[in-house]
Amino acid sequence: MRELTYLEAVREALSQEMRQNDDVFILGEDIGVYGGAFGVTRGMIEEFGPERIRNTPISEAAISGTAVGAALTGMRPILELQFSDFITIAMDNMVNQAAKIRYMYGGKGKVPMVLRTPAGSGTGAAAQHSQSLEAWMAHVPGLKVVQPSTAYDAKGLLKAAIDDDNPVIFYEHKLCYKTKSEVPEEQYSIPLGKADIKREGTDVTIVATAIMVHKALEAAAELEKEGISVEIIDPRTLVPLDTETIIQSVKKTSRLIVVHEAVKRGGFGGEIASTIAESEAFDYLDAPIKRLGGKAVPIPYNPELEKAAVPQVGDIVSAAKEILNRQ
């Protein structure tokens, strides 16, 4: 099986869906000849033309509003926001329109649309272009929230998101774009709401999202040298959340660490921790649950401060040793 970068896998999923379904089109800022802020749609305008790779004005409100309207007429729009921070400008359309219409019309209307957006820090983009705001969107009934960490997952989950009849927020971490994994050439779909065990272990469960999956895998390799066996769970989708896979892992290891880049305060890690606290897995815990998340500060521009603002491999290693009393 050939290897693709995460970015290439997203592009392939988009292209395959557009070849298969004429109702699928993409709209966003500079996605045509330029290929988007990170080059995901580069070359696609040559194949699909400007009618289906539609450049838009610099207005996230206009882009999202157009997508909601198109979805209501039977199209399957995919809108690209250059940075996830700019979802703030699209909030009314996503939260009060896209998420509510199917319910408010008694199921007679549906909004099959995908909002794709790069998220996270690590590129020196500073405070207004580096946030991780997925917990905001996970709080809204009617929206599905996807956070793939690998090229394989990105392609399969994006197909599932495009085929879904509900609005889906699809977060692509910027640092994941250059990571590689084996990806089949043929189309395939990964069900939304199915977690993946990225590494099996017996001593402690780490639930990690997006780029933190890669950092957790690095930490697990270091911890293995000291005889600590780490199981890593990647939820892949926050809404719907595969709670059963997490619960069964915690019952096996009796310890849980949750790590995400988003600010720890109010982060989705709290939802995962409370899920375990309210489940039968709670009785299996041998130590308090540990949560790792970003500090409650705007993401700095300075590279060293930027790293200090979010969890790193060393933080995960330390948390695992602490929860196992190996410090």
N, C-alpha and C positions, 0 to 999 in steps of 0.2 A: 504494500500500500504506500502511495506517495505521501510525502510530508508537505503541508501547507502552513503558512503563517496564519495566525488568527485573522488578520486583515484579509488575506486571500480567501479564507474560508467564508467570511461574511460576504465578500463580493461574489463568490461562486453560488452561494445560497440565493442571493438576490437575482443573479442572472438566470439560474435554473427556474426559479419561480416565475420570472417574467417571460421566459420562453414558453412556459407551460400554460400561463393564464394571462390573457390580454387585459384583464381587469386590474392587474397589479401595475402600479407605477410609483415612481419615487419623486419627491419634491423636497427642495431645500436650498440653502444658500451656496452658490458656487459648486454645485454637484455635477455640472455638465462638463465642459471642456477642462476645467481645473481639477475636477474629480473629488471635490469635497475637502474639508479642512485637513483630513488625514489621508486622503487619497483612496478611500474605500471604493468610490464609484468611478475611479479613473478608467477611461476606455469604454465605459458602458454607453455613453451617448452615441458613439460610432455604431454600435449594434442596434440600439433601441430608439434613437432619435430624440429630438428635443420635446416631443409630445409626451414621452413616457419618462424621460429624465429631465424634469422641469426645474430650471433655475427660478428662484423666487426673490422678491425684495428682502431686505434685511428687516424682517418682522416675524418673530416667532408667533405672535398672535395671528397674523395673516396665514402663516404656514399651517398652524394647527387648526385654525378655523376652516380653511379650505379642505384639509384632510377629513375633518368630521363631516362636512357637507358631502364630500365625494363618497365617503363610506356609507352614508345614508342612502345614496342613490344606487348602491350595489357595487361600487368599485372597492378595491383593496389597496388603499394608499399606504405608502411607507414614507414617513417624513423623517428627515435627518436634521437634527439640531447640532450645530457645530460643537457646542459644549453643553454638558448637562446642566450647568449653572443657569443657562438661559431658559430652562423649563419654567422658571418663575414668570416669564412673559407669556407663557402658554397655559398657565394654570387654570384660568377660567374655562377655556375650551376643553381641557383635559379632565378637570375635576367636576365642573358643573354641567358640562355638555356630554362629552364622550362617555364618561363613567355613569351617567344617570339616565341617558335616553332610553336604553333597553327596558329598564325598570319603569320609567315614567310612562312609556307607551305600551305597557302590559305585554312586552315581548314582541310586539308587532314590528318594531324597528330594531335594527342591530347596527353596530359600529365596528366593522372589521378593519381595524387599522393598527399599524405598528409605529411607535415613535422610537427611532434609534438615536442613541446619543453617546458620545465618548464621555467618560467620567474619570474622576480620580486625579491624584497628584503624581509627582515624579518626573514631570517634564519641564519644570521651571515656569509654568504658566501663571503662577501666583494666585492671589486670593479669589478673584472673580472668574477663574477658568479652571479650577482644580477641585471643586467640592464633590462630595459623595452624598447625594440627597435621596437615595433610594427609599429610606424609611418614610419620607414624606408621602411618596406615591403608594407605598405598601399600606398606608393608613386609609386609603380611599376605596370604599367598596365599589366594585364595578371595573377596577383596573387590575390587570395582571402585571407582575413585575418579574423580569428575567435578568439574570446576572451570570452569563457564562464565563468560565475561566480559561477554557482551552479552545483551540481551533475546531476540534471534533465537536465539542458541545455547541459552539457558536453556530456552526452550519445546521446541525440538527434541530436546535432550539429555535433558530430563526425561521426555518420552514414551518415548524409547529405554530409559531407566533403569527406568521402570515396567513396560515390556514384557519386560525382561530376566529370565531365570529365576535370576539370581544376586543376592546382596545388593550394593547399590550405595550408596556414601557420596556424597552430592550437596552440595557446598559452595557456598553463596551469599554472596559477599562483601557486607558491609553497605553499602559505598560504591557498589556496583554497582546497588543497588535502585532508585535514582532516575535512573540513566542510561537513555537512550532509543535505540531503533533500530527499523527497519521490521520488522514481524512479520506474516506472513500470518494471516488469520482461520482458514483451514482447518487441520486437523491435519497435522503433518509430523514426521518423525523424522530426527535426525542420528545416524549410526552412532557408537557408542562406539569410540574408538581412531582417529579421523580428525581430524588437526590442521587448522587453518585459517590461511592466509596473510592476515593482516590488512592488510599493506602490502608491496608488492614493492620490492626495492632491490638494489643491486649491491655496496656497499662493506662492509657488516657485517650479520650476522644477529643479531637479538635474539629470544631465546625468552623469553616473558613469560607469567605466569599471572594470572588473576583481575583485580584492580584494576590490577596492574602492566601489563597490556595497554594500558589507557587512558593510563597515565603514559608508557609507551614510545611510543605514538602522538604524544603531546605532544612528547616529546623528539625524535622523528624529524622533526616539523615544524620544530623549531628548528634541527636539524642540516642540514636541506635548505637553509636560508638560507645556510649556509656551504659548500654544495656536497657535502655528505656524504649518500649514498643508503643508507637503512636498510631492511632487510627484517625484518618482524616476524612471528614464528610464535607462534600461540596453540595449545598442545597440546590444550586443551579437556578432554581426559581424561588423567590421569596413568597410570591402569591401566584398559585397555590404553593403551600409549604409542605414538604414531605416530612411530617413529624414522626412517622412510624420508623423510618430508617434511623433517625437521630435517637429516638427512644431506645431502640434495640441495641444500638452501639453503646449508649451510656450504661445500659443494663449489663453489657459485657465487660466494659472497662472500669466502671464505677467512678469515673472522674470526667469532668467536662470543662473544656476551655472554648470560648467563642471569640473569634477574632474577625474584625472588619476594619476597613480604613475609615469609614464614616466616624464622625465624632461619637465617642462612647455614650455621652449623655443623650438619651432619647434614641439611640441607635437600635437597629433591628436585633442586635445581640440580646437585648433585654427581652424581646419576644421569644427568642429561642430558649433563653434561660428560664423564663416563666413557664414555657411549655413543659420543660423537664420537671420543674418544681410542682406542677399540677398533675403530673402523670405518675404511673406506677414506677417509673425509673427513679423517682426521688428516693425511694426506700433503698435503692442500690448504691446511692452515692456514699463514698468514703471521705469526701472532702467538699468544701464549699465550691460552687461553680465560680470560675474565673472568667471575666470579660476583658478583652483588650480592644481598644478603639482609639480613634484619633483624639488628640487633645482639643479642648474647647477654645481653639484659637483659629483665626483665619489662616489659610495655608500660606506660609511665607514664600517669598521669591528666592531668598538665599538658599542654595542647595542643601547645606548642612542643617539649617533650621527646618527646611521642608521635610527632610528625613526624620528629624526629631519630632515632628508634629504627628506622625502616624506610626503604627507598630512596624517594627523591623524583625528580622530573623532572630536577633539576640533577645528581643523582648519575649518572643514565643518560647524560646529555649528556657529562659528564666522562669516563665510562668509554669511550664511543665515541671521543672525541677521543684519549684515551690509547692505545687499541688501534690507532688509525690514525696515531699519532705527530703529532697536530695540536694538542697542548697549547701 
